[in-house]
Amino acid sequence: MLISIQALRAMAAWMVVCHHFMQVFFNFQGGGLIGHFFAARGAVGVDIFFVISGLVIYLSTWGKPLQPREFLLNRAIRIIPAYWFYTMAMGLLLYTVGSHMPHGVVNWPTFILSLLFIPAENPGGYGLYPTLNVGWTLNYEMFFYLVFSLAFIVPKAWRALFVAGALLLSSEAFSRLGWSGRFYANNIVYEFLLGIALGVAWRRGWVRSGLWLPLALIAVCSTIIYRLEPTNRLLNWGLPSAGIVAGCLALEARFAHSRALKALGDCSYSVYLVHLLVLYAGWFITERLGINAYMVFAFFCVPTILAMSWLSYELLEKRLYYRMKASLIRARPDSGLTRQNY
C-alpha cells in the first residue's frame, strides 16, 4: 500500500468535487482565483486518477498467477456494486425531481447502458455521459481492465508492452464504431499506460526517494497543467499528471505512516461516486433558502460527502466486497481470488 498514492488519490477526488461544485452552483462562472482554478483545471483530477489506476493495477498484479477471468471478476466486484447503487440513486433523483435540477433528464435506454458501462448520448443533450455523470471515467476504467486482463496470457516480463500494444489497437478499433467512436477517440485512455510505465520504474528501483527534487517536479508539472488547456489531453495534462504521481512516489517514505491519509485515500472512490448527489442537494438548499453557495459547500456539502463516503466505503465497498469474494471462494475454491487482491 503506497500511502503517498492514497493521499494523491484523495486530493484528485476532491479536485473533481470542487470542479463540479463550480459547475452545479455557478455553471463554471464562479469568480475569484480559486474558483477559476477549479472551474478550469479541477477536471485534471481524472487524469491523475487514470495514471494512478495504471500504476496500481500493474503493481498489484505483478507476480500473481491470475487468469483473465479471475482478474475481471475481482475488478467487477470491487467497482460495480457501489457504482450501480449510486447510479440507481441518481436515476431515482432525476426521475422524481429532475425538472427542478440542472441537466435533470433520465431515460431507460441511457440508464441501462450506464449500468453496462457502454457510452451513450445523455438525454440532457450534453455529451456521452451516463446517468451518474462521473461514470464516464468508469467506462474507460472497465475498458482498460478488459484489455489488461489479456496480459495474463503472456509471460509477466512482457505484460507492460503487451498491454500497451493491446490498448492502442483496441482503442483505435473501438474509435471506428459509429455509436461510440467519439468516446474512445479521446487519447485520455492512454494515460493508463503512463501509470504502467511508472509501475515498471518503481518496481525496478528507478524512482529514488528525495524531497526537494520531487517537490520541484510536482511544482513544475502543476504549473504546466495550470498554464495549458487540455487541447491535447494526453500531452498537456496526462504527462504532467504522471510527473505529479512520480513525485509522490519519490516522497513515499515521508507519507508511509500516515493513517489519516490512508483513510482519505480509501474513501476516494466513494467520494467520487457520491459527491454529485450531495452537490445537487446543496444546490437545492441554496436555490430555495437563498444561503450563500460557499457556505452551503463548506458547512453542508463537504461534511456530508465525508460522512457518506466513509459509510459507503465501509459498507458498500469493503464489507460487501469481502462478502462477495468469500461467497465466490466457497463456490469455487480454485478461483484464485484472495483477500490481498482488494
Secondary structure, DSSP 8 states (H G I E B T S, - for coil): --HHHHHHHHHHHHHHHHHHHHHHHHTT---SHHHHHHHHHTTHHHHHHHHHHHHHHHHHHTT----HHHHHHHHHHHHHHHHHHHHHHHHHHHHHHGGGSTT----HHHHHHHHTT-----TTSSSS--SSGGGHHHHHHHHHHHHHHGGGGS-GGGHHHHHHHHHHHHHHHHTTSTTTHHHHT-GGGGHHHHHHHHHHHHHTT-S---SHHHHHHHHHHHHHHHHS-GGGHIIIIIHHHHHHHHHHHHTHHHHTT-HHHHHHHHTHHHHHHHHHHHHHHHHHHHHHH---HHHHIIIIIHHHHHHHHHHHIIIIIIIHHHHHHHHHHHH-TTS---GGG-
